[in-house]
């Protein structure tokens, strides 16, 4: 009975092999660079000019994606928490209208509120952001306390918020905005706002209790509750933050366009979700990072900008973009499965 | 090489190859990043025998079984089924070769009926390709009659108790008419009576010449049902012995590589004042009129059959499902507990029964899993988490509980069940509770780790922590508890003192 002579292993201690994990964004960053190089090569072949080293093109590209990026900062957090937000695009439209209506030039006779023209730009900004916040609060409360699926709650909000935007001026655009307000959308301001928000929430997600709870709820809401987390309150908080980001995007967009239009932001919600998912955020919750989302937003921008540069028909652009989004999710799932069986 | 389809055809023809061994596995090696899960192991299963696999968590038993059932592909190794060389590429291959596995974690579809679950992919169909529900129901009934299982084939699985689901899983595996049945801790959710029933089924299968691989942590089961036992340790095959010729202590020694002297080291500790007092606690539809006092340093066992409402009582005290009536007092003060957060503020901690459902954050790393309960009250400055101190605290727990993980950044999904459980225990120890509620603290855990956890519970009680412990394992309840509260169908049927408590007395109260 004692012929075995297997050495007694130290049962507790696993080998202290230093397995340094590479940041998961690395692969997606590679995809981004590869894509840029591809367009550069195609540029020289078909157009005889550079793609990357055209400052104006890159600026337009980045400015365009900054708006999506601002929403995506909020949406990524919602997805990490295991939710989804379909309402962000409509909220952009709604807050754009509300902000614009309070940013019209002094004495403009056809103003929405003739008595409230020439205001300090602080007021329209706050109005837009607060409206976004209220929408987020409603989204979050509906989802947390009535337990309806986030998809349904935010789908309803998507329709309603768009309705508010259309109703606000019966679909009339709001023009004649003050120069002081337009500053927010000029130059690099949208990009700065986007990067600042991304940086703040990146730190929040990684190093604060807020972040730890967000990941925990996304990974397992039941276990989060048993661990003493007030899951409902946290959900409301995260949706509210996302609402603020959508409101901010509405403000930035009107300032950039120097007019408020009820139709803006259509489809933004899907671009924001796409940026998150391309960046490695898992739709099943618990996994994701804002650095990935930023890269995801840039990838979307490179695609749009690159195809325009190559004079690819707009319809083809959409078709290919859809394919890229799906491909990103497929590779991501494949990567996760490999990790899981490991 | 014998192909799966040929194998299936041979089996259906009813031909019986002569080889003595149903399954022979040799030199199997399987490495995962950072871990050598199986190091040249072997395994042989005889026709009509029950072969038990023993080993600590992470010893490689489950990995080997996943290889045999086609879920993992090994790095190297040879497989012979009834003397013929085979290769498995998928679970479907395994089923075609006549190898069926009953998983430790249940894999049934909750919103489908029992019959649909059993015959999935093999539904009887009519000429147009539609499923013949009546025929499916009939076949299920026939199967259940044969196995003496009393479950309505038409009921949806989500309406079944865990124990009944386990029986459905077993019936499903039997329905494949496989030659090799792998059972991975099939009794962890079963009561004694159901275990007897399972053993009866196993004996029938044996007499039909089937071979059964039986993974368990429970010694008494081993000696009751197994013919052979193979022991694994740290991914290595340690030895195979006839079950009749080894003792319990032999096996423990082989498994752990050291001796464990006492299973339930009950320490006599001074019992202090009443800390938790529960009166007429009721949760409508689940349990009613539960009353007890829990004192500092006391371990109160909560026994009863699965479904008697034990876990519901724990959940209600912890605020997961607030009570519909009755009172809870802590230190003599009445507290209306409506949420787990509130219970934690009163000094409680609650290790839940279901690791996967309500315990682990499977996608997160070990450290996040461990620190989450602590974060609610401390180690956060201005919202920022004090990573450095927490890292130290988590490492400390990892060492004390001997949690086997490469590092704290490992995803908890990649840990074995026992190590996951230890991480969850660490989560609650880190908040230094005064009242610790444990629901099946050692389910699915090997003897070595089990003894450690028992010692730990004893130590905590020694330090004045009041412990409420639910367990389906009577020896555990009897060995650990100062008093045992017994429940039957949602009612409290008695509280027995340690000196009067024995298996018979408890079972009488539990089954009335």
Interface residues (C-beta under 8 A of the other chain):
Chain A: X1 X3 X4 X6 X8 X9 X11 X12 X13 X14 X15 X16 X17 X19 X21 X204 X207 X208 X209 X210 X212 X213 X215 X216 X219 X220 X222 X223 X224 X225 X226 X227 X228 X229 X230 X282 X286 X287 X339 X340 X341 X342
Chain B: X32 X33 X34 X35 X56 X72 X233 X234 X236 X238 X239 X241 X246 X250 X254 X256 X257 X258 X318 X320 X339 X340 X341 X343 X344 X350 X352 X357 X358 X359 X360 X361 X362 X363 X364 X368 X371 X372 X373 X375 X376 X380 X383 X384 X385 X387 X399 X402 X403 X404 X405 X406 X407 X409 X411 X413 X414 X427 X448
